[in-house]
Amino acid sequence: MNNKEFIAEVSAETGYTNKSTQDLVDCMVKIMSSKLEDGDSIAVPNFGTFEVKKKMERIMVSPMTQKRMLVPPKLVVSFKPASSVKDKFK
């Protein structure tokens, strides 16, 4: 499902126009991004939780040259689905 299909389905479900639905989704994504940048976690009821985790630095080996390289630490967004969502996929 791409963005256009998602917006069309949400707008059909809610009864709003495609334009106002697009604005709503854009606003929601902007707010979620801002909160994740601040280090907050976001819990969406009956869906799951988004949170930022820190990956530690590690050593990797290049398969081509067999050289060892240090990968610096970084922040990544993780998602933990709610138990109701997990049950639907079993």
N, C-alpha and C positions, 0 to 999 in steps of 0.2 A: 504494500500500500504506500503510495507516495503522498506528498503533502496535499496536492489538489484533491485526491480521493478522500483523504482524511477530513479535510475541511468540508467537502460536500456531504459526507456522512454525518458529521457533527451538526452541520447546519440543518440537514433534513430531520435529525433527531430532536433538535431544540426548537426549530421553527424560526431561527434567525436567518438573516441574509448571509450569503457567502462572505461578503465584505466585513460585516460585523463579527462573524465567526473567525475570520482570518485575524482581525485586530485582537480579538480575545485570546486566541492561541499565541500570537506574537507576544502579547503582554504577559501571559502566563510563563512562557519560555524565558522571557527577559527577567522576570522576578525570580524564577527558579535558578537561573544562572547566577544572578546576583547573590542569592542566599548561599549557594554552593561555593562561590568565590570567597564568601565571608567565613566559610568553614562550618556552616550550619547543615544539619541533615533535614531532609524533607520527607515527611510521612504522608502518603496518600492512602486514605482508608480503603480497604478491600482491594488494594493494588500492590503496594509495597513501599519500600523506603530507599531513597537516594541519599548517599553520603560520600564525603570525600575521604579517601584513605591515602596515607603516605607509603609509597613503596621505597624500601631501603635501597641503598646502592648495592650493586652486585657485580661480580666478575663473570663475563661471558667469554666464550671461545668462538671465534669466527670459523665457521665450517670450511671456508675456502682456504684461508691462510694459516689456520690453527694458531693464530695469535690471540693472546688473552687481552681483553679490554675491560676497562672499568665503566660500568653504566651508572651515571649519576642518579641520586634519589629524585623522585618526582611524585606529584600528586595525581591521583586518578579518581574518577567518579565510579562508585560501585552501586549496584542495585540489588536489593534483597527482596524477592517477591513475598507477598503475604501468603499465609498458609492456604487461604481459599483459592488463590491463583495457582499455587503449586498443585493442589488437588485436582484442578481442571486438566492439568497436563499429564496426569498419571494414567 
